[in-house]
Amino acid sequence: MKRGKREEKSSSPPAAAAEAAVLGNDDLLREILVRLDHPTCLVHAALVSRRWLRHASDPAFLRRFRGLHPPRLLGLYVHGSLNPSRFVPVPHPRELDVVFRRANFHLENGLALDCRNGRVLVFLLAQCQTGIKAGFLVCSPLHQTPIIVVAPLEEGSHFFLPADGGNGMCCNIVNLVCGDKKISAEHFVMQAGAKSEVRTSATIELPSNWQRQRCMDGALLVNNKCYILGNVGYILGLDLASMCLCVIDLPDGVQQHGEMKNITLSQADGSGFHLIHLNGFQIQVWHHNDSDYAGEWQLVNTICVRRAIAHLAMSDYWEFTLKLGSSQVRLHRVGDNAEFLLNLGREFFHMYIGSKRVEKVFEMPPDDNSYERNLVIHPFTTMWPPSFPALRDEQAHQSQDQ
């Protein structure tokens, strides 16, 4: 027995040395951290030491981490007609339990109009002395922050939630001013109830068949540029820095089908943006470089809906869908890396383009009368980047904990 204990003690120093050799190597440490499954785990790891914090919060490392572990879908804001939106949570890993315990997803009697990076744009009808007043609000359910009044609705208004993380509450607003075959744009920012200076673009000629998409649909803000999808054949692009307004043609062969929701826009990983086109049972993912409005489109992915989700859909309903045709499939935007939500009748599927992973996230109950053709879905995801603890001073930032 004594001999066994001596052997156990003598083996401890080599084990500790091996552990120190691995964790003391910056390259190996980054390889370990990047394999953590969720940003919550990454924040916990950053609390180990200042050295781990610097690696976990490094921008280059975070870009790689996000590519492997995109923000998680937490739930869906669902409403039909003018019914208030309700939050439907989706199955989640255990490490996200604390997020759900601290969050407040209830929107009172409001309608969720957009969700992005932990924020929700809400439309509210409020009773006042002069009658019913409509307004737009921005809230952050994950932080339970106070609701901030944005602005009243104006015809041609598009609201863009910020793409960055953190606790800042603001909203970019772009108003399209249409004349006889001409159009211009106005831009300002609402933050904490204050309105910034209104900036105006030059007026440009409209294509002969231009039709503006109804408010809030098909609009994207990325890299300080916004893109608004028209009903027929074009995307309107506005550079918020220069207030340069232009028209971008859709890729060859891409056609819109009115209210069928077969086209959506999404942020790309890096520069530019993605256009996701649902054509029958085929999904095409196109990329456009935002550094050049006149640049060419590039087809980066093609996905067969039958192969992707047939094994997850209810067999009876899938056969019914095949008989009726692809008109039963609808497309909803989610995430900022060409991730999206597909809707087949009462079933909803979340698809990750990068990993080509598909999961069923929601199914409307058969007795739920809120199901209807014009059901509106807004997916709500975790925030990015994660919030790391801040170092107290530069001297602490330069020191290392072993």
N, C-alpha and C positions, 0 to 999 in steps of 0.2 A: 504493500500500500504506500509506504513511504517513497519507494522508488518511483511509483506512478505519479505521485504528487510532484517529485523533483522533475520528472520528464515534462509534466504539464507546465510547471513554472518556467522551465528552460525554453519551451516553445512559444511563450508569450512575447518575448522581445522580437523574434523573427516575424511573428504575425503583425505586431505593431509597426515594425519597420516596413513590411510589405504594404500595409495600409497607408502609411505616411508617404511611401514612394508613389502610390497611385494618386491619392488626394493632394499631394504636394506638387504634382505635375499639372500645370495649367491646361495643357491640351487634353489630358485624360479627364480632368475635372469638367471641362466644358462638354466632353462627350457624354459624361454621366448626367449632367444637368439637362442637356438637350433631350434626353430620353425620358424625362419626367412627363407624366401623362397630361398634366393640366397646369395652367398658370398659377393656380392656388398653391400647388406643390412647389412651384418655382419660387414664389414669395416666401414660403416656409424655409426653403433651402437657403435663401438669401439672408435669413436671420442667423445663420450659423456663425458667420464672421464677415468682416469688411471685405476680405478678399473674395469670398463667395458672392457677396452683394455686387461687387464690381463686375464679375463675370456674368452674373444673371441679368444685370441691367444694361449691359453693353448693347448698343443699337444693332451692331452686326449680328451678335448672338440672338437678339430678340427677333430679327428678321428670319433667321434660320429656324428658330423655335416655332414661330407662327406658321411657317410653311409646313412643318410637321404636325403641329397641333393647332388648327384654326379655332377661333372662338366657338364655344359650345352653344348650341341652341337650348335655351331655357324653357321656352314655351311660345304660345301663339296668342295674339290678341285677335279675337274673332267677333265679327258682328255682321248682321244682315239688315238691309234697308237702313232705318234710323234707330235701330235698337242699340243700347249702350254696349260698348265693347266689353267682353269678358276675357280674362286671362286663363288659358288652358295650359298647365304645366306639362312637360314631356318627361319621360324617364331620364334620370340623370345619375351619374356616379355618386358615391357616398361623400366624396370630398366637397361636393357642391351643396350639401345639406345646410351648412352654415349660411350660404348665400340666400337660400330660400327662407331661412328663419329670420334673417335681418331685413329682407326686402319687403316692400309694400307694392304689389302689382295692381291694386285696385285703382280704377280711374273715376270713381264716383259715377256720374251719368254721362261721361264723355265718350267720344269716338276716337279710337286710335287711328291716326292718319299716316303715321310713319314711325318706324323704330330703327335706331342706328346706334350702335356702340353704347348700349346701356341707357339711352335716352328715348323718350316717347313724345311725339308731337300729337297733341290732343285737341279735338274740336269740342267746344262746350257751348251750350245754350243756357244763359243765365237770366233769371227773372229780375227785372229792375223796375223803377218807378215809371219809366216810359214804355214798358212792355218787355219783350224778350230780346236780349242782346247776345250776339254771337261773337266768339273770340277764340284765339288759338293760344295754347299753353304748351310749355316745355317742362317735363318733369323727369326725374331720375329715380326710378323705383328701387334700384340697388342701393342708393345712398339715402333714400327717403328725404330727399332735399325738398325745400319749399317749391311750390309750383310758381313758375315765372310767366307773367303775361307777355305774349309775343306781340300780337297786332291783330286788328280786325281783318276780315277777309275782303280782298278787292279782286275784281275780275282780272284774270290773267296773272294772279299771284302764285308763286312757287316757293315753298319753304324748304330749306336745306339744313338738316341737323348737322352739327360738327362731326368730323371724322375722327378727331383725336380723343384720347381718354381724359381722365381727370374729372374734377368736380365743377369745372366752368360751365355755366348755363348760358348759351347764346344760340342764335338762329340767324342764318343768312336768308334774306328775302329778295327774290328777283321778280319784278313786275314786267310783263311783256305788254308793250303798247303797240297795238296793231292799227294800221291805217289802210288806205286803199293800196293793196299789194306791197305794203311796206311795213317794217317792224323795227322797233328799238327796244332797249331794255334798261330798266332802272335797278340799282342794287343798293341795299343798306343792311345793316346788322342791328338786331335787337338783343340787348344784353342787360339783365337785371332791370328790365322795364325802360331802359334808355335806348334811344334811337340814334344811330350814327348818321353822318352826312350822306345824303342821297347822291349817288353817282350815276351818270347816264351815258349810254353808248351812242355811237353814231347810228343813223337810220340806214338799213340795208333793204334791198329788193327781196321780196318773197318769191319762192318758186310758184308757178301757176297753180299747182295742185296742193299747196300747203294747207294743212288743217291743224290747228292747235289741239294737242291732247287735253282731255279734261283735267282739271286741277289735281295735282298731287300724284298723277300717274306718270310713270316713265321719266322721272327726273333724278339726276345724280350729281353730286358734288364730289370732285376728286382733284387733288393737287391744285387747289384754288381755281379750278375751272368747273363750270356747271354745264350739264348736257340735258336737253329737254327733248323728249321724243314726240314728234308730230304724228298725226294719224296716218299720213300717207307719204312714205318714201324718204323722209328726211329727219335729221337730228339737228336741233339748234344748239350751237356751242357758244359759250360766253366765257372769256378770260376775265376773271374778276380783278386781276392786277392792272391790265391795260384797258379793260372794258371794250375789248374787241369782240364784235358779234359776227358770227358766220353760220353758214348752212353746210352740213355734212351729209353727203349721200349715203344711203344704206348700202351694204354689200350687194353685189349682183346676185339676183335670185332670191333675195330676202323680201318677203311681202308681209304686210300686216293684215290681220283679219278682224279689224274693228274691236268689238268688245270681247273677243275670244282670248285676249291676253296671251298672245303667242310670242311676244317680244318683250324683253326686259334688259335693263342696263345694270352693270355691276363694276365695281372697282377691280382693277387688275393688280396682280402682285408686282409692284414696281411702278413703271410709268404707264400712262394710258388707261383705257377702260375696256371692258368686255361688253359685247352685245350677245345675248343668248336668244336664239331663235328656235321656236318649236314649230316644226313642219311635219304634220302628220304624227307619226310615231318616232320621228327623228329629231334630236336636239343638236344644233350646231352652235359652237362657241367661237365667236370672232373677236379679234383683238385690234384696237386702233390706238396708234401712238399719239398721245396728247401734245407732243412737241410740234406736231405739224398737222393742222386741220385738213390739209389737202392730201395727207398721207394715205397710203393704200391699206385696205383691210387685209388681215391675215386670218385664215381659218386654222384654229389651234386645236380643236377637238370636235369629234362627232360621236354622239351617243345614241344607241338604239333603246328606246323606252321599253320595248317588249323584253329585251334581254336584261335591262337594268332592274325592273321592278315586278315583272310577271311572277316571280317566285315569292314575292312578299304580299301581293294583292290577293284578296279573297278570290278563290277560283271561279265561283259562280259569277261574281261581278266582273272579273276580267274577261270571261267569255262573253258576257253581255256587252262589255265595252268594245270588244273586237267586232261584234255584230253591228253596233251602231256607228263604229268608226272612230277616228281620232278626235272628233269634236268633243268627246267626253273628257279629254285631257286638258288641264289648264296649268298655266305657269305663274308662279309667284316668286318675287325676288327675295333673297335672304343672304345676309353676309356681304363681305367686301372682297371676296376672292372667287368670284364666279360660282358661289354656292347658291343653290336655289331650292325652292319647294314646288313639288308637283302635286296636283290635285286630281284624283280620279273619283268622281262622285263624292262619297262620304269619307274617302280615305286620303291621307296626306303623307307624302314621302319627302324626306330631306336627302338631297344628293350632294356629295362633296366631289367636285371636279378633279382636284389634285389626286386624291387617293382612290377616286371612283367608287367610294363607299356609299351605299344607299341604306337608309333605315326608315321604317314606318314609324311616324311620330304621333299620329293622331287619327282618330276615327269618330265621325259624328254618330251619336246613338241613333238607332232607327226611329225612336219615338221623339226625337228632337225636332220640333217644328221650326226652329230657326234655320234649318237647312233650306237653301234656295239657290237658284242659279247665280244670283249676284252676291253671294257670300264673299265678304272681304276678310282677308287673312294678312296679318302683319307679324312675321316672326321676330322674336326678341332674343338676342344673344348676349353672352357675357362681354364685358368691356375689354378693350385693348388699347394701349399696353397696360399690364398690371401695375398697381401702385406699390412701389417699393419704399422701405423706410429711408429717410434722408440722413446722410452723415452730418454731424453737427458742425464741423469746420474742416478746412482744407488739410490741417495737420492730421486729423483723424482719417481723412480720405487717403492720405499718403501712407499711413501705417498699415500693418498687416497683422492679423491674428493667426496664430498657428493652431 
